[in-house]
Amino acid sequence: MAGRVACARTRVLVGASLLLWLVGCSGTTFVYNRLDSILPWYVDDYVELNGHQERQLDQALQPFLRWHRQQELPRYLDLLNKVEASLDQPVTPGEVRSLYEGMEIAWLRLEQESLEWLLALGDTLSEAQVQEFLGYLQEKQEEYEEEYLGRSEPEYREESYDSFADTLEDYLGRLTPAQRERLLLASAALQRSDAIWLKERAAWQERLVVLMQRQLGWKERVRESIARRSETVSPEYVQVFEHNLNVVFAAISDVLNMRTEKQDRHLRRELDDLREDLQTLIAEDADAPAESA
């Protein structure tokens, strides 16, 4: 069973993106502790599960979530500590890239760990459910095409700038005019990626339609398709993606280096809140009674 595609990158596992989002926000311990009830609901966005499937999913999620809490959350804490340490000196685009690559590696671990229970669930789907799942993805494709391809060039630049500014203001507070000017330059330097992203998304869905016929050996073919997906994207997509990453890394480092004392305090408070959330979740797991074999 495969899933959602994010604007910057193909994402192939239903539900996994939710986990990274949750631990990327402060004040999330209450929600995180209820992932075993949230994820089945999230999967239901793609296909309506019957009672047996919901119970199977609930059972499969328990070791997955235990793994995530025990092994991944401490790694996120390490990444967070590296972020804060980097703030004591000028931040370079390379340091921003290093953080991004750390999260990419975390994503790949999350993807790999969640693949098996998603495949097991996919094995139980009826043909009607498979068609519902594929139909949902096609519907989203059409919605994305209508939303993104209809934008004019100025609209594309404006939305890119707004996304930049909104994200950074979440961590820095109100941006200065100079910081906003830097983000305007960055949005102007981006290569437009919506059309090529949608083309890659459509190509993945075509492969998925074949995979979801679930012929003998289909699970192994899904594993192989995911493992080799970087080899199947077009060179044009790779070039645009890498160019835009460099633009983003440079803009983020510049804006961080332009931060005021007030913004620095705001940023460090946000990081402290996130650290506290992660430490609380890790401690809760350490205090939890061990499950019997």
N, C-alpha and C positions, 0 to 999 in steps of 0.2 A: 504494500500500500504506500503510495507516495503522496506528496502534498504541495504545499504552498510555495510560490515563487516570490521572493522579495525583489524590490526595484533594482537593487544593485547587483543581485546575485541569485542564481537559481537555488531554491531551497526545496528539498524533496521529501521532507518528512512531516507529516501532519502532527501538529502539537508541539514539536520540539522548539520552535521559535518562541513559544510562550514562556518556556523556562528561562531562556536567556533574557527575555524582556523583564520578567519578574525580578530576577536578581540584579538587573541593571537599574532598578528604581529604589528609592529609599522608602522606608515605611512599609515593607512588603511582607513582614514575617507572618502576619495573620493570613494573608492570601496564600503564601507559599505553603504553609502547613495544611492547606486544603486542596493541594494540587490533585490528590487522588480523586476528588469529586469534580474538580474543574476540567481536567483533561478529557474525561469521557464526554462531557458536554461540548468541549471544543471539537472533538472528533465528530460528534453528531452534526456539526456544521456541514460536514462533507457527506456523511451517509447516516441514515437513521439506523441505529443498532437495535437488535431485539434484546430481550432480557438475558438470554444466555451469553450473548456477545458482550453485553455490559459487565456481567459478572466475570467473564474471562479477561476482559480488559482491566478490571479492577485488580484482579489477582496478579496480572502481569506487571502492573504499575508499581506494586509494592517494592520488589527488589530494585526496579529501575530508579525510583525516587530515593531509596535508601543509598544506592550507589551514588546518586547525584549529591546527596547531602554529605556523605562521608568523604568522597573523593574529589568532587568538583568544587564545592563551596570553599574549601581551604585554598584551592588554586585560584579562585576568583579573589580571595582575600590577598594572596600574594601579588596578583596583578594590581589590585587597588593600592597596595603599599608602594609598588613601583611607580604608580601614577603620582602619588603624593611626594615621593622622594624627588621626582623629576621637576617638581615645581620650585625647588630651592635654587635652581639655576635656569638660565635661558633654555626654553624647550625647543628642540629641533624637530624638523619634519621626520627625521629618522626615528626619533623616540616615539612620535605619534604612530608611525608605521609599526614599530615594535609592539606597541599596545594592541593595535589592530590585528597584527599577526597572532598575538597571544589569544585574542578572542576568537580568531578564525580556527586556531588549533582546538580551543575549547568547544567550538561549534562542531568540529569534525568528531571529537570524542562523543559529544552528545548525540550526534547523528548516528554513529556506529552503535552506541549502546541502545538506542531506541529502535533501531532497524528490526531487530528480531521479533519484538512483540508486535510491531506494526505488520510485519510479514505474517505472523501467526494469526493476527486478526484478519488480514486480507484473505487468508486461506478459508475463513469461515463465511465470507460474504456470498450471498446468493447472486445469481446473474442480474437480478433486478437491482440489488444494492450496488453492484459494480457499475451498472449503467447510470445509477443515481450519482455515484461518485464522479464518474467521467463527465456526466452532464453538468455537475456543479463546477468542475474545473473549466469546462467550455464556456459556461455562463460567465464566470469570472474573467476569462480571456476577453470575451466580448465587451464586458463592462470596462476593463482596463483600456482596450483599444478605443472605445468611445471617449473615455475620460482623458487619456493621455495624447492620442494622436490628433485630437481636435484642437489642441492648444497651439496658439500662435507662438512665434519665437519670443516676443516680449513676455507672454504669459509663462512660457517655460522658464525663462530667466527669473521672473518675479517669484515663481513658486520655489525655484531652487534657492533663491536668496532667503525667502521666508523660512524655509526648512532649516537652512544654516542658522539664521538668527534665533529662531525659536528654540532650537536644540541648545545652543550655547547660552542663551539667557536662562535656561533651566538650571544651569550650573554656575553662571557668573552673575546673574541678575541683569539689570538694564545695561545694554551695550552703549559705549561711547560713540560719537559721530565717526571718529577715526576707525574704530572697529567695524562699524557698519560699512564704511567705505571700503575696507579691506574685503569684506564679504561680498560686496557688489562686484569687485574686481574678480573674485573667485567665481561667482556665478556666471560672469561674462566669459570666463576662460573654460568653462565646462564644455565638453563635446556632447551634443545631444544624444541621449542613450535610450529614449523611450521606444523608438521604433525597433532598434536592434534587440533590445531586451524582450519585447513582445514576440519578435521573430524567434528568438531562442526558446522562449516559453512555449510557443506553438510547436516547435520541433520536439521539445521534450514530451509534450502531450501526445504527439503522434507516436512516439516510442512507447509511451505509457499505455496507449490503447492496445498495442500488440502484447505488451507484457501482461496486462490485466486479462488477457484471454486465459491465463493460468494453465498453459500447456505444461506437460511434464518438464520439470527443471526450471519453472518460472522464477522461483525464489532466487536461485543462483544467478539467473540472468538479471534480476533486479539488483542484486548485490554488485554484480560486475558493471552494470550500467551506472550505478552510483559511484563506484570506485573509479571509473574511467570518464566521468562526466567532463573533467577538465580537458580531455582529449577530443571531445565531441563538439565543443563550442567553436564558433568560427573565429579565425584570426582577427577579424574586424571587431568582434565583441571584446576579445581580450585586449586589443589595443585601446579601445574606448574606455574600458573598465580601468585599465592601468593608468591611463592619462588622467581620468577623473579622480582616482585615488590620490595621485600626486598633487593635484590641485587642492583637494580637501585637506591632505596632511599639511601642506604649506600654509593654508589659510588658518587652520586650527592652531598651529604653533605660533603664527604671528599674532593672532587674537589673544592667545594666552600670554604671550610676552608683552602685550599692550595692556594687560589688566591693571586696574587701579587697586589701591589697598583695600577698598571696600569690596571689590569683586574677588580679590584674593581671599578675604575672610569668608565671603559667601561660598566660594568654591570649596574651601577647606571644611566648612560646616557640612556641605552636601556630602563630601567624601567621608567625613566622620560619621554622619548618619548612616550611610551605606555600610561602612565598616561595622558599626554597632549592630545593624541588622544581620550581617553575615555571621558575626561572632555569636549572636544570640541563637541563630539557627544551628550553628555548629555545636554549641553548648547543649542545646536541646537534644540533639542526636546523641551526644556523649552521655547524657543523663538518662536516656530512654532505656528501659529494660531490654536485654537481649532476647531475640526471638528463639523459641525452642526449635530444635532441628526436626 
